[in-house]
Amino acid sequence: MLENVVEFFKNLPSKQCTECGEKIEEQSECYSNTCEKCNSL
Ligand SMILES: [Zn+2]
């Protein structure tokens, strides 16, 4: 069961910043569509 969940998240496509197109690193509590740089603007 748990392994399936891990695989599910592994297979998620990496997100891209909607502002600059930069790849967004996974963040535990941040699910915005922009990268840190654009977020702080
Ligand atoms: Zn950005």
mmCIF file of the protein (N, C-alpha, C, O) and its ligand, coordinates in Angstrom:
data_MODEL
# 
_entry.id   MODEL 
# 
loop_
_entity.id 
_entity.type 
_entity.pdbx_number_of_molecules 
1 polymer     1 
2 non-polymer 1 
# 
_entity_poly.entity_id                      1 
_entity_poly.type                           'polypeptide(L)' 
_entity_poly.nstd_linkage                   no 
_entity_poly.nstd_monomer                   no 
_entity_poly.pdbx_seq_one_letter_code       MLENVVEFFKNLPSKQCTECGEKIEEQSECYSNTCEKCNSL 
_entity_poly.pdbx_seq_one_letter_code_can   MLENVVEFFKNLPSKQCTECGEKIEEQSECYSNTCEKCNSL 
_entity_poly.pdbx_strand_id                 A 
# 
loop_
_entity_poly_seq.entity_id 
_entity_poly_seq.num 
_entity_poly_seq.mon_id 
_entity_poly_seq.hetero 
1 1  MET n 
1 2  LEU n 
1 3  GLU n 
1 4  ASN n 
1 5  VAL n 
1 6  VAL n 
1 7  GLU n 
1 8  PHE n 
1 9  PHE n 
1 10 LYS n 
1 11 ASN n 
1 12 LEU n 
1 13 PRO n 
1 14 SER n 
1 15 LYS n 
1 16 GLN n 
1 17 CYS n 
1 18 THR n 
1 19 GLU n 
1 20 CYS n 
1 21 GLY n 
1 22 GLU n 
1 23 LYS n 
1 24 ILE n 
1 25 GLU n 
1 26 GLU n 
1 27 GLN n 
1 28 SER n 
1 29 GLU n 
1 30 CYS n 
1 31 TYR n 
1 32 SER n 
1 33 ASN n 
1 34 THR n 
1 35 CYS n 
1 36 GLU n 
1 37 LYS n 
1 38 CYS n 
1 39 ASN n 
1 40 SER n 
1 41 LEU n 
# 
loop_
_struct_asym.id 
_struct_asym.entity_id 
A 1 
B 2 
# 
loop_
_chem_comp.id 
_chem_comp.type 
_chem_comp.mon_nstd_flag 
ASN 'L-peptide linking' y 
CYS 'L-peptide linking' y 
GLN 'L-peptide linking' y 
GLU 'L-peptide linking' y 
GLY 'peptide linking'   y 
ILE 'L-peptide linking' y 
LEU 'L-peptide linking' y 
LYS 'L-peptide linking' y 
MET 'L-peptide linking' y 
PHE 'L-peptide linking' y 
PRO 'L-peptide linking' y 
SER 'L-peptide linking' y 
THR 'L-peptide linking' y 
TYR 'L-peptide linking' y 
VAL 'L-peptide linking' y 
ZN  non-polymer         . 
# 
_pdbx_entity_nonpoly.entity_id   2 
_pdbx_entity_nonpoly.name        ? 
_pdbx_entity_nonpoly.comp_id     ZN 
# 
_pdbx_nonpoly_scheme.asym_id         B 
_pdbx_nonpoly_scheme.entity_id       2 
_pdbx_nonpoly_scheme.mon_id          ZN 
_pdbx_nonpoly_scheme.ndb_seq_num     1 
_pdbx_nonpoly_scheme.pdb_seq_num     101 
_pdbx_nonpoly_scheme.auth_seq_num    101 
_pdbx_nonpoly_scheme.pdb_mon_id      ZN 
_pdbx_nonpoly_scheme.auth_mon_id     ZN 
_pdbx_nonpoly_scheme.pdb_strand_id   A 
_pdbx_nonpoly_scheme.pdb_ins_code    . 
# 
loop_
_atom_site.group_PDB 
_atom_site.id 
_atom_site.type_symbol 
_atom_site.label_atom_id 
_atom_site.label_alt_id 
_atom_site.label_comp_id 
_atom_site.label_asym_id 
_atom_site.label_entity_id 
_atom_site.label_seq_id 
_atom_site.pdbx_PDB_ins_code 
_atom_site.Cartn_x 
_atom_site.Cartn_y 
_atom_site.Cartn_z 
_atom_site.occupancy 
_atom_site.B_iso_or_equiv 
_atom_site.pdbx_formal_charge 
_atom_site.auth_seq_id 
_atom_site.auth_comp_id 
_atom_site.auth_asym_id 
_atom_site.auth_atom_id 
_atom_site.pdbx_PDB_model_num 
ATOM   1   N  N  . MET A 1 1  ? 0.832  -1.204 0.000   1.00 0.00 ? 1   MET A N  1 
ATOM   2   C  CA . MET A 1 1  ? 0.000  0.000  0.000   1.00 0.00 ? 1   MET A CA 1 
ATOM   3   C  C  . MET A 1 1  ? 0.866  1.254  0.000   1.00 0.00 ? 1   MET A C  1 
ATOM   4   O  O  . MET A 1 1  ? 0.746  2.112  -0.874  1.00 0.00 ? 1   MET A O  1 
ATOM   5   N  N  . LEU A 1 2  ? 1.744  1.340  1.002   1.00 0.00 ? 2   LEU A N  1 
ATOM   6   C  CA . LEU A 1 2  ? 2.584  2.527  1.134   1.00 0.00 ? 2   LEU A CA 1 
ATOM   7   C  C  . LEU A 1 2  ? 3.486  2.671  -0.091  1.00 0.00 ? 2   LEU A C  1 
ATOM   8   O  O  . LEU A 1 2  ? 3.707  3.779  -0.580  1.00 0.00 ? 2   LEU A O  1 
ATOM   9   N  N  . GLU A 1 3  ? 3.991  1.573  -0.571  1.00 0.00 ? 3   GLU A N  1 
ATOM   10  C  CA . GLU A 1 3  ? 4.875  1.644  -1.738  1.00 0.00 ? 3   GLU A CA 1 
ATOM   11  C  C  . GLU A 1 3  ? 4.147  2.222  -2.945  1.00 0.00 ? 3   GLU A C  1 
ATOM   12  O  O  . GLU A 1 3  ? 4.735  2.955  -3.741  1.00 0.00 ? 3   GLU A O  1 
ATOM   13  N  N  . ASN A 1 4  ? 2.883  1.893  -3.074  1.00 0.00 ? 4   ASN A N  1 
ATOM   14  C  CA . ASN A 1 4  ? 2.123  2.421  -4.202  1.00 0.00 ? 4   ASN A CA 1 
ATOM   15  C  C  . ASN A 1 4  ? 2.015  3.938  -4.122  1.00 0.00 ? 4   ASN A C  1 
ATOM   16  O  O  . ASN A 1 4  ? 2.087  4.630  -5.138  1.00 0.00 ? 4   ASN A O  1 
ATOM   17  N  N  . VAL A 1 5  ? 1.843  4.439  -2.927  1.00 0.00 ? 5   VAL A N  1 
ATOM   18  C  CA . VAL A 1 5  ? 1.755  5.888  -2.751  1.00 0.00 ? 5   VAL A CA 1 
ATOM   19  C  C  . VAL A 1 5  ? 3.065  6.555  -3.130  1.00 0.00 ? 5   VAL A C  1 
ATOM   20  O  O  . VAL A 1 5  ? 3.085  7.597  -3.784  1.00 0.00 ? 5   VAL A O  1 
ATOM   21  N  N  . VAL A 1 6  ? 4.167  5.932  -2.704  1.00 0.00 ? 6   VAL A N  1 
ATOM   22  C  CA . VAL A 1 6  ? 5.489  6.475  -3.033  1.00 0.00 ? 6   VAL A CA 1 
ATOM   23  C  C  . VAL A 1 6  ? 5.680  6.499  -4.541  1.00 0.00 ? 6   VAL A C  1 
ATOM   24  O  O  . VAL A 1 6  ? 6.155  7.487  -5.101  1.00 0.00 ? 6   VAL A O  1 
ATOM   25  N  N  . GLU A 1 7  ? 5.308  5.411  -5.189  1.00 0.00 ? 7   GLU A N  1 
ATOM   26  C  CA . GLU A 1 7  ? 5.444  5.342  -6.643  1.00 0.00 ? 7   GLU A CA 1 
ATOM   27  C  C  . GLU A 1 7  ? 4.585  6.417  -7.301  1.00 0.00 ? 7   GLU A C  1 
ATOM   28  O  O  . GLU A 1 7  ? 4.993  7.032  -8.286  1.00 0.00 ? 7   GLU A O  1 
ATOM   29  N  N  . PHE A 1 8  ? 3.407  6.635  -6.754  1.00 0.00 ? 8   PHE A N  1 
ATOM   30  C  CA . PHE A 1 8  ? 2.505  7.633  -7.324  1.00 0.00 ? 8   PHE A CA 1 
ATOM   31  C  C  . PHE A 1 8  ? 3.165  9.003  -7.324  1.00 0.00 ? 8   PHE A C  1 
ATOM   32  O  O  . PHE A 1 8  ? 3.134  9.714  -8.328  1.00 0.00 ? 8   PHE A O  1 
ATOM   33  N  N  . PHE A 1 9  ? 3.756  9.367  -6.204  1.00 0.00 ? 9   PHE A N  1 
ATOM   34  C  CA . PHE A 1 9  ? 4.383  10.686 -6.126  1.00 0.00 ? 9   PHE A CA 1 
ATOM   35  C  C  . PHE A 1 9  ? 5.654  10.759 -6.965  1.00 0.00 ? 9   PHE A C  1 
ATOM   36  O  O  . PHE A 1 9  ? 5.992  11.812 -7.505  1.00 0.00 ? 9   PHE A O  1 
ATOM   37  N  N  . LYS A 1 10 ? 6.345  9.645  -7.067  1.00 0.00 ? 10  LYS A N  1 
ATOM   38  C  CA . LYS A 1 10 ? 7.549  9.604  -7.899  1.00 0.00 ? 10  LYS A CA 1 
ATOM   39  C  C  . LYS A 1 10 ? 7.213  9.896  -9.353  1.00 0.00 ? 10  LYS A C  1 
ATOM   40  O  O  . LYS A 1 10 ? 7.982  10.531 -10.075 1.00 0.00 ? 10  LYS A O  1 
ATOM   41  N  N  . ASN A 1 11 ? 6.034  9.412  -9.765  1.00 0.00 ? 11  ASN A N  1 
ATOM   42  C  CA . ASN A 1 11 ? 5.668  9.524  -11.166 1.00 0.00 ? 11  ASN A CA 1 
ATOM   43  C  C  . ASN A 1 11 ? 4.988  10.838 -11.506 1.00 0.00 ? 11  ASN A C  1 
ATOM   44  O  O  . ASN A 1 11 ? 4.676  11.096 -12.668 1.00 0.00 ? 11  ASN A O  1 
ATOM   45  N  N  . LEU A 1 12 ? 4.762  11.654 -10.515 1.00 0.00 ? 12  LEU A N  1 
ATOM   46  C  CA . LEU A 1 12 ? 4.164  12.953 -10.801 1.00 0.00 ? 12  LEU A CA 1 
ATOM   47  C  C  . LEU A 1 12 ? 5.114  13.777 -11.666 1.00 0.00 ? 12  LEU A C  1 
ATOM   48  O  O  . LEU A 1 12 ? 6.317  13.807 -11.410 1.00 0.00 ? 12  LEU A O  1 
ATOM   49  N  N  . PRO A 1 13 ? 4.592  14.429 -12.664 1.00 0.00 ? 13  PRO A N  1 
ATOM   50  C  CA . PRO A 1 13 ? 5.446  15.278 -13.492 1.00 0.00 ? 13  PRO A CA 1 
ATOM   51  C  C  . PRO A 1 13 ? 5.939  16.464 -12.676 1.00 0.00 ? 13  PRO A C  1 
ATOM   52  O  O  . PRO A 1 13 ? 5.229  16.982 -11.815 1.00 0.00 ? 13  PRO A O  1 
ATOM   53  N  N  . SER A 1 14 ? 7.155  16.880 -12.959 1.00 0.00 ? 14  SER A N  1 
ATOM   54  C  CA . SER A 1 14 ? 7.684  18.021 -12.233 1.00 0.00 ? 14  SER A CA 1 
ATOM   55  C  C  . SER A 1 14 ? 6.930  19.280 -12.639 1.00 0.00 ? 14  SER A C  1 
ATOM   56  O  O  . SER A 1 14 ? 6.577  19.464 -13.804 1.00 0.00 ? 14  SER A O  1 
ATOM   57  N  N  . LYS A 1 15 ? 6.696  20.130 -11.666 1.00 0.00 ? 15  LYS A N  1 
ATOM   58  C  CA . LYS A 1 15 ? 5.944  21.346 -11.937 1.00 0.00 ? 15  LYS A CA 1 
ATOM   59  C  C  . LYS A 1 15 ? 6.856  22.414 -12.517 1.00 0.00 ? 15  LYS A C  1 
ATOM   60  O  O  . LYS A 1 15 ? 8.070  22.421 -12.313 1.00 0.00 ? 15  LYS A O  1 
ATOM   61  N  N  . GLN A 1 16 ? 6.220  23.306 -13.241 1.00 0.00 ? 16  GLN A N  1 
ATOM   62  C  CA . GLN A 1 16 ? 6.962  24.431 -13.802 1.00 0.00 ? 16  GLN A CA 1 
ATOM   63  C  C  . GLN A 1 16 ? 6.335  25.727 -13.323 1.00 0.00 ? 16  GLN A C  1 
ATOM   64  O  O  . GLN A 1 16 ? 5.120  25.834 -13.157 1.00 0.00 ? 16  GLN A O  1 
ATOM   65  N  N  . CYS A 1 17 ? 7.193  26.699 -13.109 1.00 0.00 ? 17  CYS A N  1 
ATOM   66  C  CA . CYS A 1 17 ? 6.709  28.013 -12.715 1.00 0.00 ? 17  CYS A CA 1 
ATOM   67  C  C  . CYS A 1 17 ? 5.895  28.610 -13.862 1.00 0.00 ? 17  CYS A C  1 
ATOM   68  O  O  . CYS A 1 17 ? 6.334  28.614 -15.012 1.00 0.00 ? 17  CYS A O  1 
ATOM   69  N  N  . THR A 1 18 ? 4.717  29.109 -13.538 1.00 0.00 ? 18  THR A N  1 
ATOM   70  C  CA . THR A 1 18 ? 3.878  29.686 -14.584 1.00 0.00 ? 18  THR A CA 1 
ATOM   71  C  C  . THR A 1 18 ? 4.379  31.060 -15.004 1.00 0.00 ? 18  THR A C  1 
ATOM   72  O  O  . THR A 1 18 ? 3.944  31.605 -16.018 1.00 0.00 ? 18  THR A O  1 
ATOM   73  N  N  . GLU A 1 19 ? 5.299  31.617 -14.217 1.00 0.00 ? 19  GLU A N  1 
ATOM   74  C  CA . GLU A 1 19 ? 5.821  32.952 -14.524 1.00 0.00 ? 19  GLU A CA 1 
ATOM   75  C  C  . GLU A 1 19 ? 7.056  32.892 -15.414 1.00 0.00 ? 19  GLU A C  1 
ATOM   76  O  O  . GLU A 1 19 ? 7.132  33.575 -16.436 1.00 0.00 ? 19  GLU A O  1 
ATOM   77  N  N  . CYS A 1 20 ? 8.022  32.069 -15.014 1.00 0.00 ? 20  CYS A N  1 
ATOM   78  C  CA . CYS A 1 20 ? 9.283  32.059 -15.741 1.00 0.00 ? 20  CYS A CA 1 
ATOM   79  C  C  . CYS A 1 20 ? 9.592  30.705 -16.373 1.00 0.00 ? 20  CYS A C  1 
ATOM   80  O  O  . CYS A 1 20 ? 10.566 30.575 -17.114 1.00 0.00 ? 20  CYS A O  1 
ATOM   81  N  N  . GLY A 1 21 ? 8.767  29.694 -16.084 1.00 0.00 ? 21  GLY A N  1 
ATOM   82  C  CA . GLY A 1 21 ? 8.986  28.383 -16.683 1.00 0.00 ? 21  GLY A CA 1 
ATOM   83  C  C  . GLY A 1 21 ? 10.043 27.570 -15.984 1.00 0.00 ? 21  GLY A C  1 
ATOM   84  O  O  . GLY A 1 21 ? 10.385 26.475 -16.430 1.00 0.00 ? 21  GLY A O  1 
ATOM   85  N  N  . GLU A 1 22 ? 10.564 28.089 -14.894 1.00 0.00 ? 22  GLU A N  1 
ATOM   86  C  CA . GLU A 1 22 ? 11.583 27.390 -14.119 1.00 0.00 ? 22  GLU A CA 1 
ATOM   87  C  C  . GLU A 1 22 ? 10.968 26.156 -13.470 1.00 0.00 ? 22  GLU A C  1 
ATOM   88  O  O  . GLU A 1 22 ? 9.815  26.180 -13.040 1.00 0.00 ? 22  GLU A O  1 
ATOM   89  N  N  . LYS A 1 23 ? 11.738 25.087 -13.404 1.00 0.00 ? 23  LYS A N  1 
ATOM   90  C  CA . LYS A 1 23 ? 11.254 23.886 -12.728 1.00 0.00 ? 23  LYS A CA 1 
ATOM   91  C  C  . LYS A 1 23 ? 11.108 24.159 -11.237 1.00 0.00 ? 23  LYS A C  1 
ATOM   92  O  O  . LYS A 1 23 ? 12.007 24.722 -10.611 1.00 0.00 ? 23  LYS A O  1 
ATOM   93  N  N  . ILE A 1 24 ? 9.989  23.765 -10.679 1.00 0.00 ? 24  ILE A N  1 
ATOM   94  C  CA . ILE A 1 24 ? 9.733  24.014 -9.264  1.00 0.00 ? 24  ILE A CA 1 
ATOM   95  C  C  . ILE A 1 24 ? 10.125 22.790 -8.454  1.00 0.00 ? 24  ILE A C  1 
ATOM   96  O  O  . ILE A 1 24 ? 9.639  21.685 -8.697  1.00 0.00 ? 24  ILE A O  1 
ATOM   97  N  N  . GLU A 1 25 ? 11.011 22.999 -7.485  1.00 0.00 ? 25  GLU A N  1 
ATOM   98  C  CA . GLU A 1 25 ? 11.392 21.910 -6.604  1.00 0.00 ? 25  GLU A CA 1 
ATOM   99  C  C  . GLU A 1 25 ? 10.219 21.582 -5.696  1.00 0.00 ? 25  GLU A C  1 
ATOM   100 O  O  . GLU A 1 25 ? 9.433  22.458 -5.336  1.00 0.00 ? 25  GLU A O  1 
ATOM   101 N  N  . GLU A 1 26 ? 10.112 20.323 -5.335  1.00 0.00 ? 26  GLU A N  1 
ATOM   102 C  CA . GLU A 1 26 ? 9.019  19.931 -4.448  1.00 0.00 ? 26  GLU A CA 1 
ATOM   103 C  C  . GLU A 1 26 ? 9.154  20.628 -3.106  1.00 0.00 ? 26  GLU A C  1 
ATOM   104 O  O  . GLU A 1 26 ? 10.215 20.627 -2.482  1.00 0.00 ? 26  GLU A O  1 
ATOM   105 N  N  . GLN A 1 27 ? 8.064  21.213 -2.690  1.00 0.00 ? 27  GLN A N  1 
ATOM   106 C  CA . GLN A 1 27 ? 8.068  21.903 -1.402  1.00 0.00 ? 27  GLN A CA 1 
ATOM   107 C  C  . GLN A 1 27 ? 6.951  21.338 -0.533  1.00 0.00 ? 27  GLN A C  1 
ATOM   108 O  O  . GLN A 1 27 ? 5.826  21.136 -0.991  1.00 0.00 ? 27  GLN A O  1 
ATOM   109 N  N  . SER A 1 28 ? 7.281  21.091 0.713   1.00 0.00 ? 28  SER A N  1 
ATOM   110 C  CA . SER A 1 28 ? 6.363  20.388 1.592   1.00 0.00 ? 28  SER A CA 1 
ATOM   111 C  C  . SER A 1 28 ? 5.049  21.124 1.778   1.00 0.00 ? 28  SER A C  1 
ATOM   112 O  O  . SER A 1 28 ? 3.986  20.502 1.772   1.00 0.00 ? 28  SER A O  1 
ATOM   113 N  N  . GLU A 1 29 ? 5.104  22.422 1.940   1.00 0.00 ? 29  GLU A N  1 
ATOM   114 C  CA . GLU A 1 29 ? 3.877  23.144 2.275   1.00 0.00 ? 29  GLU A CA 1 
ATOM   115 C  C  . GLU A 1 29 ? 3.523  24.197 1.246   1.00 0.00 ? 29  GLU A C  1 
ATOM   116 O  O  . GLU A 1 29 ? 2.667  25.049 1.485   1.00 0.00 ? 29  GLU A O  1 
ATOM   117 N  N  . CYS A 1 30 ? 4.182  24.135 0.103   1.00 0.00 ? 30  CYS A N  1 
ATOM   118 C  CA . CYS A 1 30 ? 3.926  25.157 -0.911  1.00 0.00 ? 30  CYS A CA 1 
ATOM   119 C  C  . CYS A 1 30 ? 3.461  24.504 -2.201  1.00 0.00 ? 30  CYS A C  1 
ATOM   120 O  O  . CYS A 1 30 ? 4.212  23.759 -2.830  1.00 0.00 ? 30  CYS A O  1 
ATOM   121 N  N  . TYR A 1 31 ? 2.255  24.774 -2.588  1.00 0.00 ? 31  TYR A N  1 
ATOM   122 C  CA . TYR A 1 31 ? 1.735  24.170 -3.809  1.00 0.00 ? 31  TYR A CA 1 
ATOM   123 C  C  . TYR A 1 31 ? 1.317  25.236 -4.813  1.00 0.00 ? 31  TYR A C  1 
ATOM   124 O  O  . TYR A 1 31 ? 0.381  25.045 -5.590  1.00 0.00 ? 31  TYR A O  1 
ATOM   125 N  N  . SER A 1 32 ? 2.007  26.331 -4.784  1.00 0.00 ? 32  SER A N  1 
ATOM   126 C  CA . SER A 1 32 ? 1.696  27.381 -5.743  1.00 0.00 ? 32  SER A CA 1 
ATOM   127 C  C  . SER A 1 32 ? 2.257  26.992 -7.104  1.00 0.00 ? 32  SER A C  1 
ATOM   128 O  O  . SER A 1 32 ? 3.013  26.027 -7.217  1.00 0.00 ? 32  SER A O  1 
ATOM   129 N  N  . ASN A 1 33 ? 1.892  27.735 -8.122  1.00 0.00 ? 33  ASN A N  1 
ATOM   130 C  CA . ASN A 1 33 ? 2.338  27.421 -9.475  1.00 0.00 ? 33  ASN A CA 1 
ATOM   131 C  C  . ASN A 1 33 ? 3.511  28.284 -9.920  1.00 0.00 ? 33  ASN A C  1 
ATOM   132 O  O  . ASN A 1 33 ? 3.852  28.336 -11.102 1.00 0.00 ? 33  ASN A O  1 
ATOM   133 N  N  . THR A 1 34 ? 4.115  28.954 -8.960  1.00 0.00 ? 34  THR A N  1 
ATOM   134 C  CA . THR A 1 34 ? 5.272  29.773 -9.305  1.00 0.00 ? 34  THR A CA 1 
ATOM   135 C  C  . THR A 1 34 ? 6.452  29.374 -8.429  1.00 0.00 ? 34  THR A C  1 
ATOM   136 O  O  . THR A 1 34 ? 6.278  28.862 -7.323  1.00 0.00 ? 34  THR A O  1 
ATOM   137 N  N  . CYS A 1 35 ? 7.655  29.616 -8.942  1.00 0.00 ? 35  CYS A N  1 
ATOM   138 C  CA . CYS A 1 35 ? 8.853  29.246 -8.185  1.00 0.00 ? 35  CYS A CA 1 
ATOM   139 C  C  . CYS A 1 35 ? 9.082  30.229 -7.039  1.00 0.00 ? 35  CYS A C  1 
ATOM   140 O  O  . CYS A 1 35 ? 8.416  31.259 -6.934  1.00 0.00 ? 35  CYS A O  1 
ATOM   141 N  N  . GLU A 1 36 ? 10.028 29.885 -6.199  1.00 0.00 ? 36  GLU A N  1 
ATOM   142 C  CA . GLU A 1 36 ? 10.313 30.725 -5.035  1.00 0.00 ? 36  GLU A CA 1 
ATOM   143 C  C  . GLU A 1 36 ? 10.622 32.153 -5.445  1.00 0.00 ? 36  GLU A C  1 
ATOM   144 O  O  . GLU A 1 36 ? 10.196 33.112 -4.802  1.00 0.00 ? 36  GLU A O  1 
ATOM   145 N  N  . LYS A 1 37 ? 11.373 32.271 -6.530  1.00 0.00 ? 37  LYS A N  1 
ATOM   146 C  CA . LYS A 1 37 ? 11.800 33.574 -6.977  1.00 0.00 ? 37  LYS A CA 1 
ATOM   147 C  C  . LYS A 1 37 ? 10.589 34.456 -7.345  1.00 0.00 ? 37  LYS A C  1 
ATOM   148 O  O  . LYS A 1 37 ? 10.487 35.605 -6.917  1.00 0.00 ? 37  LYS A O  1 
ATOM   149 N  N  . CYS A 1 38 ? 9.698  33.895 -8.134  1.00 0.00 ? 38  CYS A N  1 
ATOM   150 C  CA . CYS A 1 38 ? 8.520  34.649 -8.537  1.00 0.00 ? 38  CYS A CA 1 
ATOM   151 C  C  . CYS A 1 38 ? 7.552  34.837 -7.381  1.00 0.00 ? 38  CYS A C  1 
ATOM   152 O  O  . CYS A 1 38 ? 6.832  35.835 -7.324  1.00 0.00 ? 38  CYS A O  1 
ATOM   153 N  N  . ASN A 1 39 ? 7.533  33.881 -6.460  1.00 0.00 ? 39  ASN A N  1 
ATOM   154 C  CA . ASN A 1 39 ? 6.664  33.989 -5.295  1.00 0.00 ? 39  ASN A CA 1 
ATOM   155 C  C  . ASN A 1 39 ? 7.015  35.191 -4.440  1.00 0.00 ? 39  ASN A C  1 
ATOM   156 O  O  . ASN A 1 39 ? 6.142  35.842 -3.867  1.00 0.00 ? 39  ASN A O  1 
ATOM   157 N  N  . SER A 1 40 ? 8.295  35.471 -4.365  1.00 0.00 ? 40  SER A N  1 
ATOM   158 C  CA . SER A 1 40 ? 8.743  36.529 -3.462  1.00 0.00 ? 40  SER A CA 1 
ATOM   159 C  C  . SER A 1 40 ? 8.654  37.910 -4.099  1.00 0.00 ? 40  SER A C  1 
ATOM   160 O  O  . SER A 1 40 ? 8.961  38.917 -3.461  1.00 0.00 ? 40  SER A O  1 
ATOM   161 N  N  . LEU A 1 41 ? 8.242  37.952 -5.338  1.00 0.00 ? 41  LEU A N  1 
ATOM   162 C  CA . LEU A 1 41 ? 8.119  39.269 -5.985  1.00 0.00 ? 41  LEU A CA 1 
ATOM   163 C  C  . LEU A 1 41 ? 6.936  40.038 -5.406  1.00 0.00 ? 41  LEU A C  1 
ATOM   164 O  O  . LEU A 1 41 ? 6.670  41.166 -5.822  1.00 0.00 ? 41  LEU A O  1 
HETATM 165 ZN ZN . ZN  B 2 .  ? 9.463  31.684 -11.606 1.00 0.00 2 101 ZN  A ZN 1 
# 
